[in-house]
Amino acid sequence: GGFGSVYKATYHGATVAVKQVKRCSKNHLASRQSFWSELNVARLDHKNVVHIVAASTCTPTSQDSLGTIIMEYAGNCTLHHAIYGTGYLTGN
């Protein structure tokens, strides 16, 4: 993704999406605000909003990461596909 890398994983027996959020080298404040804004969306309870399972700002292995967000797995579909009907992902 544009703001980080997303991986399919298993967390406590459930299939989840794990997002490593990138730190923007040009605008650290905007990066942090984007990260926290994404976490605030977790407060929404709607069938069309992916639920966040867990999140962490601890990233000992990477200096270019703001944190990790673990969210429910929505399948091999991009946001672009969900809106416009194109953009399926291939593989895992």
C-alpha positions, 0 to 999 in steps of 0.5 A: 500500500501507499502508506505501508506494506500489508501481509496476510497472517494468522493471529490467535487462530484467525486470518488477519491483515497485518499492516506495517505503516511506513514513516514518511521521510519528508513529513514525520508529523503527517505520517503520525497523524495518518497512523493515529487517524487510521486507528481512530476509525476503529471506533466505527462499528459498521459492516463496511468498515474493517475492524482493527484487532490490535495495534502497536507503535513498538517497531524494534526491527525497523526505523522507517516504520511507525507501527503495526496494525492488525485488522480483520482480513477482507479478502484479496480485494483492494479498496479501488476494487471495492469502489470501482470494481477493479483491482483484485490482488493475486497470490497471498 
